[in-house]
Each structure stands twice: as structure tokens, then as C-alpha cells.
Amino acid sequence: MARVGIREVATLAEVSLGTVSHYINHPSKVSPEKRERIQRAIDQLGFVRNNAAWQLRLGRSGTIAYIAPDVSNPFFATIAEGVEQRAATHDLSVFISNSNRSRAREDAYLELFESQRVQGMLVSSHHPIDDRLAQIRSRGIPSVLIGQRAADPTQPSVSIDDVTGGHMAVQHLLELGRRRIAFVGGPLGIRQVADRLEGASAAVRDVPGAVLEIVNCTNRTIAEGREIGRAILARPPDARPDAVFAVNDLLALGILQVLVLGGIRVPEDVALVGYDDIEFGEASIIPLTTIRAPHEGFGFAAVDLLVDAMSDEPQPDALKQVIFQPELIVRASTTGRS
């Protein structure tokens, strides 16, 4: 059976195509008598509007996209949930994709969503991406960078002050009397990791006798944390750090598991701080001290910035970059008290 279009509706209702269009999109512009005739025709013919085609004609899709680097990480999963919740309040649907920390996959998704003419994109990336987003923006699709502050002031972004977060984490350990601190994270070329290291290094410089050992890693996962935990466990007791600051909670939890199973007392022998405040950290057998980032707030703020960028009168550049402040959450992995 052939699909019924607005031409058939217009013919049966004895009105113009433009009148049917107004009825669908701006019914107040159509007289009550014609509205009644058009609705009768729609009911009789079983007309269903092709939203995708209709929105394409209007130059909008009603859909945005979120590209996450690792949806298995609860931090990014929670951001995605916040994005979906906020988008729904703006009558927007969301495509969610996982680049798996691959630049090639990230580029492929950017090209795919641009070809699909989404209204806008939200991107969490571990790579320099301002230039790529500027190119897409020049072709009419705005974007918001999530998780790192954009270098370009005209590029909207939502981030956390990671320098302050890194300083908070290590300052807490120093205040507890720890002096041999291991910084676990990487690759160091990632802006967020480098900023957290900068803050940690500044805290150590302020305390005579304190040292910061950098333990670089490739992946910020529980499995990688276990590997690092085994390496710490293999050292002689006097060569081990007395505190560890891991750049995310997944690394910290992997380290914690291995140390506890290996007979290392946490926090008596080694105090441990993570970053992100994922749910698993609080639920661990030794609850994890961490730096809290506002997961849901990232998603909400990013969607609001994107909706503004998609509007006819966007905010000035000075209002396009939202920076959240971190919060230290103290638990048993540093104090012995839950």
C-alpha cells in the first residue's frame, strides 16, 4: 500500500498544501473550519507524518549525539544519563556512542553524526579536538566539549578544575603525614591527567621532605590498577610509597584490591585517594577517599550549553565555558573511618 502524504490530505480536505503544512506545524494559523476538514482527512486516510523527512526539510533533526570515550567507566555512563535526562526536557533525542578511547573511532562517529545532520554534538575526548569541532561548527553543527576546557574560547565546554582537584588530593595525604606519594595515571599527554599531576606536584613542592613518584600507565582501568598494585606489592616495604593518588577511581580500586589481598594495610601502610567519586568507590570493602566531580551536572550543563548554541541568539563567548569546582570526599582508605 502506497504511503499517504500531505498532498493526498490536501486533496481530500480541499485545501492547499501550505494550509496542511500550517495545520501540522502552526495550527493557530488555520481557521477552525479548515482544521476540522484537515483532521477528518488525516483520520480517513491514516496519514502519519514522516518526522525524519519533515525535520530535514526544516533543517533540524530533533536529535543530538554524545560521543563518550569509555561507556564502561561509570563516570561517563553517569554523564550520559544526565545528558539523556536534560535532553528530554528540551524534547531532544540522544544518540550515544563509545569511541573506546580510539581517535579513529571518534573521527568516524563525528563524520557519521554530521552526515546524519544531528542538531548538535556533545563530545568527551582524550585527544586535542578543538580544530575538528571548529570545522564541524563552520558547517552548521554546534558542539560542546565535556571533561576538558576548550582551548578555543568560542568552543563551549564543561569541565572540572583538575589542577585544584589534584592539589586537594595530595594535600589531604600530606596533612595526614604521608611523605612518599605515588601519582598513578596516564598517558601524561591527556590534558586532564596532566592537570591533576600539576596540582599534585604543587602540593608536594610546598612540603619539605615530601616526594612525588610518577607511575605512568596506558589505561585508567581496574585491570591496570591491579597491575600497578602488584608492582607496588613486589617492592621491599621500605621502597613502597606510603600513599597513592590515582587519577581515577577505577585505577584506585584495582590497586586497593591487590594491596589488601597481599596483606598491605590500607590506610595504615598505604593511604589511597581516587578521583571521580563513582558509586563503586563508596561501596568498596574499604570505602575510597576521592575527589568528587559532578557527574550529572556535567550532562545537564552540557545540554544547556548546546541548546543555547543551537538557538538563534546564543550567549556571549564569556559564558560558554562552565568550570565546576572539585570536592574532597574523605573515607576509610585514608583515615580508617568510613
ZATOR-650019 format. One record per residue (C-alpha): residue in three letters; z, y, x. Coordinates in pm, 1 decimal. Example, Ala and Ser with C-alpha at 12.3 -4.5 7.8 and 13.67 -1.06 7.14 Angstrom:
REM residues 2
+--------+----------+----------+----------+
! residu !       pz !       py !       px !
+--------+----------+----------+----------+
!    ALA !    780.0 !   -450.0 !   1230.0 !
!    SER !    714.0 !   -106.0 !   1367.0 !
+--------+----------+----------+----------+
END
This chain:
REM residues 338
+--------+----------+----------+----------+
! residu !       pz !       py !       px !
+--------+----------+----------+----------+
!    MET !      0.0 !      0.0 !      0.0 !
!    ALA !   -101.3 !    340.9 !    139.4 !
!    ARG !    176.1 !    582.9 !    229.1 !
!    VAL !    224.8 !    864.5 !    -20.2 !
!    GLY !    205.8 !   1210.7 !    135.8 !
!    ILE !    270.2 !   1564.2 !     17.6 !
!    ARG !    -96.8 !   1601.2 !    -77.4 !
!    GLU !    -53.6 !   1336.6 !   -348.0 !
!    VAL !    269.2 !   1502.4 !   -462.0 !
!    ALA !     96.9 !   1841.1 !   -483.1 !
!    THR !   -195.1 !   1695.0 !   -682.7 !
!    LEU !     28.3 !   1520.5 !   -938.1 !
!    ALA !    258.6 !   1823.6 !   -973.7 !
!    GLU !    -44.2 !   2056.2 !   -995.1 !
!    VAL !     86.4 !   2289.6 !   -723.1 !
!    SER !    -31.8 !   2386.4 !   -375.1 !
!    LEU !     62.0 !   2204.1 !    -52.3 !
!    GLY !    253.3 !   2514.4 !     51.5 !
!    THR !    466.0 !   2501.5 !   -261.6 !
!    VAL !    562.2 !   2138.6 !   -192.4 !
!    SER !    648.3 !   2236.5 !    164.2 !
!    HIS !    871.2 !   2517.5 !     39.2 !
!    TYR !   1036.7 !   2281.6 !   -209.1 !
!    ILE !   1127.3 !   2038.1 !     69.3 !
!    ASN !   1247.1 !   2295.2 !    323.1 !
!    HIS !   1330.9 !   2610.5 !    125.4 !
!    PRO !   1374.1 !   2510.7 !   -242.6 !
!    SER !   1512.0 !   2853.7 !   -335.2 !
!    LYS !   1162.8 !   2996.1 !   -279.0 !
!    VAL !   1019.9 !   2777.8 !   -556.2 !
!    SER !   1057.9 !   2858.6 !   -927.3 !
!    PRO !   1276.7 !   2624.9 !  -1134.3 !
!    GLU !    976.7 !   2510.2 !  -1339.5 !
!    LYS !    775.2 !   2412.1 !  -1030.5 !
!    ARG !   1079.4 !   2248.0 !   -867.9 !
!    GLU !   1113.5 !   2025.6 !  -1172.2 !
!    ARG !    744.7 !   1928.6 !  -1164.8 !
!    ILE !    751.9 !   1851.5 !   -793.2 !
!    GLN !   1066.1 !   1639.5 !   -823.0 !
!    ARG !    911.2 !   1442.0 !  -1110.9 !
!    ALA !    602.9 !   1378.1 !   -894.5 !
!    ILE !    819.3 !   1269.1 !   -599.5 !
!    ASP !   1013.7 !   1028.9 !   -820.2 !
!    GLN !    699.6 !    889.7 !   -981.3 !
!    LEU !    512.0 !    839.7 !   -653.7 !
!    GLY !    809.6 !    722.4 !   -449.7 !
!    PHE !    743.5 !    986.4 !   -183.8 !
!    VAL !    961.1 !    965.5 !    129.7 !
!    ARG !    925.0 !   1237.4 !    388.5 !
!    ASN !    829.5 !   1126.3 !    741.2 !
!    ASN !   1108.1 !   1313.1 !    919.6 !
!    ALA !    977.2 !   1245.0 !   1270.4 !
!    ALA !    632.8 !   1382.5 !   1194.4 !
!    TRP !    770.7 !   1671.2 !    991.3 !
!    GLN !   1014.7 !   1779.7 !   1258.6 !
!    LEU !    743.8 !   1750.3 !   1523.3 !
!    ARG !    533.9 !   1998.6 !   1325.5 !
!    LEU !    835.1 !   2229.2 !   1314.7 !
!    GLY !    874.4 !   2196.0 !   1692.7 !
!    ARG !   1211.9 !   2021.5 !   1678.6 !
!    SER !   1330.2 !   1663.4 !   1657.0 !
!    GLY !   1690.8 !   1687.2 !   1538.7 !
!    THR !   1776.2 !   1467.7 !   1837.8 !
!    ILE !   1937.3 !   1531.6 !   2175.6 !
!    ALA !   1979.6 !   1297.9 !   2472.7 !
!    TYR !   2270.9 !   1219.8 !   2704.1 !
!    ILE !   2199.2 !   1059.9 !   3042.3 !
!    ALA !   2514.1 !    907.4 !   3194.7 !
!    PRO !   2536.2 !    767.8 !   3548.6 !
!    ASP !   2756.5 !    470.6 !   3459.1 !
!    VAL !   2849.7 !    388.2 !   3099.7 !
!    SER !   3071.9 !    103.2 !   3221.6 !
!    ASN !   3306.4 !    371.4 !   3356.6 !
!    PRO !   3544.2 !    464.7 !   3071.3 !
!    PHE !   3529.8 !    829.6 !   3180.2 !
!    PHE !   3159.8 !    857.4 !   3093.7 !
!    ALA !   3197.2 !    638.7 !   2785.6 !
!    THR !   3458.2 !    880.3 !   2651.5 !
!    ILE !   3230.1 !   1176.5 !   2725.2 !
!    ALA !   2954.1 !   1000.2 !   2530.2 !
!    GLU !   3190.2 !    951.8 !   2236.0 !
!    GLY !   3277.1 !   1322.6 !   2242.1 !
!    VAL !   2907.1 !   1411.1 !   2257.3 !
!    GLU !   2832.4 !   1198.2 !   1951.1 !
!    GLN !   3124.2 !   1340.6 !   1753.5 !
!    ARG !   3031.2 !   1700.7 !   1827.8 !
!    ALA !   2658.9 !   1646.7 !   1776.1 !
!    ALA !   2727.0 !   1507.3 !   1427.9 !
!    THR !   2889.5 !   1838.0 !   1328.1 !
!    HIS !   2560.1 !   2008.3 !   1417.1 !
!    ASP !   2351.2 !   1746.9 !   1227.3 !
!    LEU !   2209.6 !   1614.7 !   1553.9 !
!    SER !   2145.3 !   1254.6 !   1656.0 !
!    VAL !   2202.7 !   1141.0 !   2014.9 !
!    PHE !   2008.2 !    908.0 !   2243.5 !
!    ILE !   2246.0 !    771.4 !   2509.6 !
!    SER !   2108.9 !    620.3 !   2830.1 !
!    ASN !   2252.6 !    482.1 !   3153.4 !
!    SER !   2092.7 !    574.7 !   3486.2 !
!    ASN !   2322.8 !    331.0 !   3670.5 !
!    ARG !   2354.1 !    593.2 !   3947.0 !
!    SER !   1983.2 !    549.0 !   4027.5 !
!    ARG !   1777.4 !    863.1 !   4091.1 !
!    ALA !   1459.6 !    676.9 !   3990.6 !
!    ARG !   1609.0 !    569.5 !   3656.6 !
!    GLU !   1744.7 !    917.9 !   3599.1 !
!    ASP !   1398.2 !   1068.8 !   3654.5 !
!    ALA !   1242.0 !    806.5 !   3427.7 !
!    TYR !   1481.1 !    896.0 !   3144.9 !
!    LEU !   1418.8 !   1268.3 !   3192.5 !
!    GLU !   1044.7 !   1206.0 !   3161.0 !
!    LEU !   1091.6 !    977.6 !   2860.0 !
!    PHE !   1309.3 !   1220.1 !   2665.8 !
!    GLU !   1081.2 !   1510.9 !   2747.4 !
!    SER !    781.8 !   1313.1 !   2618.6 !
!    GLN !    980.7 !   1235.2 !   2301.7 !
!    ARG !   1036.9 !   1610.2 !   2256.9 !
!    VAL !   1411.7 !   1589.3 !   2211.2 !
!    GLN !   1565.2 !   1926.9 !   2131.9 !
!    GLY !   1782.5 !   1924.1 !   2440.7 !
!    MET !   1937.7 !   1709.4 !   2712.2 !
!    LEU !   2287.3 !   1652.9 !   2847.5 !
!    VAL !   2290.8 !   1511.7 !   3199.7 !
!    SER !   2573.3 !   1370.7 !   3413.2 !
!    SER !   2427.8 !   1323.5 !   3760.4 !
!    HIS !   2547.9 !   1236.0 !   4108.4 !
!    HIS !   2238.1 !   1396.1 !   4258.7 !
!    PRO !   2115.4 !   1754.9 !   4306.9 !
!    ILE !   1926.8 !   1816.5 !   3984.8 !
!    ASP !   1913.7 !   2191.8 !   3913.3 !
!    ASP !   1546.6 !   2224.2 !   4014.1 !
!    ARG !   1442.7 !   1929.1 !   3797.6 !
!    LEU !   1624.0 !   2067.7 !   3493.3 !
!    ALA !   1472.2 !   2412.7 !   3555.5 !
!    GLN !   1123.9 !   2260.1 !   3537.5 !
!    ILE !   1201.5 !   2090.9 !   3206.6 !
!    ARG !   1362.3 !   2411.5 !   3075.9 !
!    SER !   1046.2 !   2605.6 !   3160.9 !
!    ARG !    858.1 !   2367.8 !   2930.7 !
!    GLY !   1088.5 !   2444.9 !   2638.6 !
!    ILE !   1366.1 !   2184.6 !   2653.1 !
!    PRO !   1712.8 !   2322.2 !   2742.7 !
!    SER !   1980.6 !   2114.0 !   2910.5 !
!    VAL !   2348.2 !   2111.2 !   3008.2 !
!    LEU !   2478.3 !   1957.3 !   3330.4 !
!    ILE !   2803.5 !   1764.2 !   3278.8 !
!    GLY !   3054.5 !   1689.2 !   3553.1 !
!    GLN !   2942.3 !   1933.0 !   3819.2 !
!    ARG !   2899.6 !   2306.5 !   3819.1 !
!    ALA !   2534.3 !   2406.3 !   3831.6 !
!    ALA !   2425.6 !   2599.9 !   4140.9 !
!    ASP !   2184.0 !   2799.9 !   3924.1 !
!    PRO !   2383.1 !   3049.5 !   3710.0 !
!    THR !   2120.0 !   3027.4 !   3435.5 !
!    GLN !   2172.5 !   2649.8 !   3404.0 !
!    PRO !   2452.9 !   2570.6 !   3156.8 !
!    SER !   2713.3 !   2328.3 !   3288.9 !
!    VAL !   3052.5 !   2178.6 !   3207.8 !
!    SER !   3274.3 !   2077.0 !   3499.3 !
!    ILE !   3629.2 !   2048.1 !   3627.3 !
!    ASP !   3774.1 !   2235.6 !   3923.4 !
!    ASP !   3766.7 !   1937.7 !   4158.7 !
!    VAL !   3887.4 !   2133.5 !   4462.3 !
!    THR !   4206.5 !   2216.5 !   4274.5 !
!    GLY !   4229.6 !   1858.4 !   4147.0 !
!    GLY !   4209.3 !   1714.5 !   4497.5 !
!    HIS !   4469.3 !   1961.5 !   4620.7 !
!    MET !   4705.5 !   1873.0 !   4333.4 !
!    ALA !   4681.8 !   1501.1 !   4402.9 !
!    VAL !   4761.2 !   1522.6 !   4773.8 !
!    GLN !   5018.2 !   1799.5 !   4736.8 !
!    HIS !   5208.9 !   1570.1 !   4499.9 !
!    LEU !   5208.4 !   1294.2 !   4761.4 !
!    LEU !   5320.4 !   1536.5 !   5033.5 !
!    GLU !   5604.6 !   1664.1 !   4817.1 !
!    LEU !   5722.8 !   1302.8 !   4789.0 !
!    GLY !   5746.2 !   1289.2 !   5168.7 !
!    ARG !   5425.2 !   1095.4 !   5236.5 !
!    ARG !   5250.5 !   1187.7 !   5560.1 !
!    ARG !   4985.0 !    919.3 !   5628.7 !
!    ILE !   4746.2 !    967.8 !   5339.4 !
!    ALA !   4417.1 !    785.5 !   5288.1 !
!    PHE !   4142.4 !    959.4 !   5092.8 !
!    VAL !   3924.0 !    691.5 !   4930.7 !
!    GLY !   3588.9 !    796.9 !   4788.6 !
!    GLY !   3220.6 !    841.8 !   4845.1 !
!    PRO !   2942.7 !    889.0 !   4908.9 !
!    LEU !   3059.6 !   1218.6 !   5054.8 !
!    GLY !   2725.2 !   1378.3 !   4966.0 !
!    ILE !   2823.7 !   1375.2 !   4597.2 !
!    ARG !   2945.5 !   1722.2 !   4502.3 !
!    GLN !   3244.9 !   1602.2 !   4301.6 !
!    VAL !   3364.1 !   1375.6 !   4584.2 !
!    ALA !   3316.7 !   1648.5 !   4846.3 !
!    ASP !   3511.2 !   1899.5 !   4635.3 !
!    ARG !   3803.9 !   1660.3 !   4588.3 !
!    LEU !   3806.8 !   1595.7 !   4964.0 !
!    GLU !   3803.9 !   1970.4 !   5030.7 !
!    GLY !   4112.2 !   2018.6 !   4814.9 !
!    ALA !   4289.7 !   1719.0 !   4967.8 !
!    SER !   4216.6 !   1840.0 !   5321.7 !
!    ALA !   4350.2 !   2187.3 !   5244.5 !
!    ALA !   4678.4 !   2041.5 !   5118.5 !
!    VAL !   4725.4 !   1833.8 !   5434.5 !
!    ARG !   4648.4 !   2127.6 !   5662.9 !
!    ASP !   4945.2 !   2313.8 !   5517.2 !
!    VAL !   5197.6 !   2042.6 !   5617.7 !
!    PRO !   5278.4 !   1982.7 !   5988.0 !
!    GLY !   5262.7 !   1616.6 !   6085.2 !
!    ALA !   5056.6 !   1512.0 !   5783.7 !
!    VAL !   4724.0 !   1334.7 !   5841.0 !
!    LEU !   4436.7 !   1252.2 !   5608.2 !
!    GLU !   4230.7 !    940.6 !   5678.6 !
!    ILE !   3889.3 !    936.4 !   5507.2 !
!    VAL !   3785.1 !    594.6 !   5374.9 !
!    ASN !   3423.2 !    632.3 !   5266.7 !
!    CYS !   3277.4 !    399.0 !   5005.0 !
!    THR !   2945.3 !    345.6 !   4829.8 !
!    ASN !   3053.2 !    265.3 !   4475.2 !
!    ARG !   3350.2 !    401.4 !   4285.5 !
!    THR !   3431.5 !     76.4 !   4102.7 !
!    ILE !   3725.4 !   -161.0 !   4064.6 !
!    ALA !   3542.5 !   -416.7 !   4280.9 !
!    GLU !   3501.6 !   -162.2 !   4560.1 !
!    GLY !   3867.5 !    -69.1 !   4525.3 !
!    ARG !   3964.5 !   -433.5 !   4573.2 !
!    GLU !   3761.7 !   -447.3 !   4895.2 !
!    ILE !   3937.2 !   -137.1 !   5026.2 !
!    GLY !   4273.0 !   -279.1 !   4918.5 !
!    ARG !   4205.1 !   -596.6 !   5120.4 !
!    ALA !   4117.1 !   -386.7 !   5426.5 !
!    ILE !   4446.7 !   -193.7 !   5394.6 !
!    LEU !   4638.1 !   -519.5 !   5345.9 !
!    ALA !   4484.1 !   -665.3 !   5662.6 !
!    ARG !   4626.7 !   -386.9 !   5880.6 !
!    PRO !   4961.7 !   -415.0 !   6056.3 !
!    PRO !   5235.6 !   -248.3 !   5849.3 !
!    ASP !   5268.9 !     46.5 !   6086.4 !
!    ALA !   4893.1 !    112.7 !   6069.5 !
!    ARG !   4878.0 !    130.8 !   5690.1 !
!    PRO !   4876.8 !    460.9 !   5501.4 !
!    ASP !   5193.3 !    538.5 !   5309.0 !
!    ALA !   4986.4 !    696.0 !   5030.5 !
!    VAL !   4636.1 !    668.1 !   4888.6 !
!    PHE !   4438.4 !    924.6 !   4689.9 !
!    ALA !   4134.5 !    759.4 !   4526.3 !
!    VAL !   3862.5 !    980.8 !   4379.4 !
!    ASN !   3865.8 !    792.0 !   4050.8 !
!    ASP !   4095.4 !    561.2 !   3858.7 !
!    LEU !   3868.5 !    257.9 !   3890.5 !
!    LEU !   3896.3 !    262.6 !   4269.5 !
!    ALA !   4270.5 !    320.6 !   4244.0 !
!    LEU !   4319.4 !     28.2 !   4004.9 !
!    GLY !   4125.5 !   -208.2 !   4232.3 !
!    ILE !   4338.5 !   -102.9 !   4529.8 !
!    LEU !   4657.4 !   -135.3 !   4323.7 !
!    GLN !   4576.6 !   -491.8 !   4215.7 !
!    VAL !   4522.0 !   -615.7 !   4570.3 !
!    LEU !   4823.2 !   -438.4 !   4719.7 !
!    VAL !   5064.4 !   -569.4 !   4456.2 !
!    LEU !   4930.7 !   -926.1 !   4479.5 !
!    GLY !   4954.7 !   -901.3 !   4858.4 !
!    GLY !   5323.9 !   -815.1 !   4847.7 !
!    ILE !   5292.9 !   -441.7 !   4913.5 !
!    ARG !   5546.8 !   -247.0 !   4708.3 !
!    VAL !   5396.1 !     37.3 !   4503.4 !
!    PRO !   5514.2 !    309.3 !   4537.5 !
!    GLU !   5788.2 !    222.9 !   4789.7 !
!    ASP !   5545.4 !    114.2 !   5065.3 !
!    VAL !   5227.6 !    283.9 !   4943.6 !
!    ALA !   5211.8 !    552.8 !   4673.8 !
!    LEU !   4886.1 !    575.3 !   4482.0 !
!    VAL !   4706.0 !    853.1 !   4291.4 !
!    GLY !   4379.4 !    820.9 !   4097.7 !
!    TYR !   4154.2 !   1068.6 !   3917.7 !
!    ASP !   4018.7 !   1092.8 !   3558.8 !
!    ASP !   4313.4 !    952.2 !   3356.8 !
!    ILE !   4126.9 !    667.0 !   3192.0 !
!    GLU !   4318.6 !    456.6 !   2940.0 !
!    PHE !   4336.5 !    153.2 !   3169.9 !
!    GLY !   4536.3 !    353.5 !   3425.2 !
!    GLU !   4827.6 !    415.7 !   3193.0 !
!    ALA !   4818.2 !     54.3 !   3071.1 !
!    SER !   4830.0 !    -95.9 !   3422.5 !
!    ILE !   5127.1 !   -312.6 !   3522.4 !
!    ILE !   5228.0 !    -18.0 !   3741.1 !
!    PRO !   5113.6 !    288.7 !   3544.8 !
!    LEU !   4885.7 !    504.2 !   3756.6 !
!    THR !   4956.3 !    862.2 !   3857.5 !
!    THR !   4631.6 !   1050.9 !   3816.0 !
!    ILE !   4452.4 !   1380.9 !   3777.5 !
!    ARG !   4354.1 !   1429.2 !   3415.4 !
!    ALA !   4010.2 !   1555.1 !   3326.1 !
!    PRO !   3946.2 !   1648.3 !   2960.4 !
!    HIS !   3703.2 !   1368.9 !   2869.3 !
!    GLU !   3647.1 !   1460.2 !   2503.6 !
!    GLY !   3649.5 !   1830.1 !   2590.0 !
!    PHE !   3356.0 !   1776.1 !   2824.9 !
!    GLY !   3146.1 !   1628.2 !   2545.0 !
!    PHE !   3242.9 !   1892.8 !   2289.7 !
!    ALA !   3183.5 !   2185.1 !   2525.6 !
!    ALA !   2852.6 !   2042.6 !   2648.3 !
!    VAL !   2712.2 !   2003.6 !   2297.4 !
!    ASP !   2825.0 !   2353.7 !   2202.0 !
!    LEU !   2652.2 !   2497.0 !   2510.4 !
!    LEU !   2336.7 !   2300.2 !   2432.5 !
!    VAL !   2328.8 !   2414.6 !   2069.8 !
!    ASP !   2364.1 !   2771.8 !   2195.3 !
!    ALA !   2080.0 !   2717.6 !   2443.8 !
!    MET !   1862.5 !   2583.0 !   2160.2 !
!    SER !   1931.0 !   2888.4 !   1944.2 !
!    ASP !   1710.0 !   3195.1 !   1917.6 !
!    GLU !   1976.5 !   3419.8 !   2074.2 !
!    PRO !   2160.4 !   3225.4 !   2347.4 !
!    GLN !   2473.6 !   3357.4 !   2516.9 !
!    PRO !   2452.4 !   3561.8 !   2839.9 !
!    ASP !   2437.7 !   3365.6 !   3167.3 !
!    ALA !   2800.8 !   3453.9 !   3243.6 !
!    LEU !   2916.6 !   3238.4 !   2950.3 !
!    LYS !   2702.3 !   2934.0 !   3026.7 !
!    GLN !   2929.9 !   2757.5 !   3276.4 !
!    VAL !   3253.9 !   2607.8 !   3147.5 !
!    ILE !   3508.9 !   2500.0 !   3411.3 !
!    PHE !   3814.2 !   2302.9 !   3298.8 !
!    GLN !   4135.9 !   2302.8 !   3499.1 !
!    PRO !   4279.6 !   1964.1 !   3606.5 !
!    GLU !   4629.4 !   1839.1 !   3524.6 !
!    LEU !   4855.5 !   1614.6 !   3732.5 !
!    ILE !   4989.0 !   1319.4 !   3531.5 !
!    VAL !   5282.0 !   1160.9 !   3714.8 !
!    ARG !   5353.8 !    792.1 !   3655.7 !
!    ALA !   5514.3 !    496.3 !   3831.4 !
!    SER !   5254.2 !    446.8 !   4107.4 !
!    THR !   5402.4 !    745.4 !   4291.4 !
!    THR !   5756.6 !    783.6 !   4157.8 !
!    GLY !   5855.1 !    432.2 !   4046.4 !
!    ARG !   5924.8 !    572.1 !   3700.0 !
!    SER !   5691.2 !    517.0 !   3403.0 !
+--------+----------+----------+----------+
END
